[in-house]
Amino acid sequence: MKHEGVMSPAVQRQFFFRRRMVTRRLAGIFQPRRAYLALLMGLTILCTAQIPAWSAGVTDIIWLESNSTAGNSILAFRNDGSGTPTFLGSTPAGGTGVFDKTFALGPFDSDQNLIVNDDGTLLFAVNSGSNSIAVFRITPKGLVAIEGSPFASGGSDPVSVGLKGDILAVVNKDQDPAQNANLVLPNYTTFRVWPNGQLTAVENSTVSVAYNSSPSQALTAFEGPFLFGADFFGGLLQSFRIDEDGRLRQNPPQALPNSVFANLTGGHQPLGMRTHPNLPILYVDITPISEVAVYRYDERGVLSFVRTVSDSGAAPCWAIVNHTGTRLYATNTGDNSIAVYDLTDPLDPVEIQHYVMDATTGAVFSTVIDQSDEFIYVSSELSSASGTPAANAFHTLKVAPDGTLTEPFSPSVLPIGGTVPVRAQGISVFGTR
């Protein structure tokens, strides 16, 4: 089922002309960084095992959060393509995570819990239970905390971070069950990232949203100085322009079009989002009805609805687009799968694969793709009281030349340990051919 907006012929010509020009301008942008080469020299262990031809030269470092209420930590793995990723070690994040024994919708629904900057030199991670952002320098010997880290998040229950230049955007969700006695309004806010990695709050930048609206993602656009957010329970899409001084200029929030829900049963609840790498297009998962919405955005970041396309999986929650802008991947928490879409027409994605991953007893959540577009990594999180320790894990998926997926290795179980129940969250990657 598709629900379409209107685009005039003149706008179409302008849109596709811009697409060609931007694509040419951005060719070759994803080049190896000198700092990351130093990291690989320090972390890569010489291996005599034969490496499959399709993964020769691929080395990715993958990071996840334990999200433990007894002490949050960052777990690092290395994938050289020769087998199941190797665990490298764990680094304390200087704060605590969150846990909700009811596993209700809301508290755990978030993306970009940790991210790496474009140079592969800094890692940012949320401490949701202690309302702070941890910042680390990535070195050949691993993660080293920046002086002063962790930094106050500017609200309660930070769940997502996004980076645009030297401005870090943060979503404070305000749904940590352990902080219910101190509820405040959820918000979007920004920080300046200084060359030494330290954070300072940008004055007059915090934008509060409705209580219990459950904002879930701080998505910075590839094209333009914009921040997008999805208020999961509020049923709204947020868009902001990021000024040169780092302040957020909020555009009017938008509800999902009622026409999308005609003859369908499900709440108006947007969740995972991703922008096209070189076009002003935003893709939004509509979880309850298993559809993906397509939006354009203008020079102010204002969104305009184009259409929705169906997802043959169940409950799409998160989304990624490859670096060339030819494939969209929607991660379906409801059936442990990924829907793969062809973006030959980026305004009209066409599903070409529904891939079900190996079972872990957990639910799939955050998803990232490496710089080579050869591997996709998907976090698995404990999602019920009946889950086993294997529920906290991540999947390593191989991307074929046509963009379709296979899972050549077993899921990697996170060595979290401890005596308190834990639901891991977030995943990030930096790598090169």
Disulfide bonds with the S-S distance in Angstrom:
none
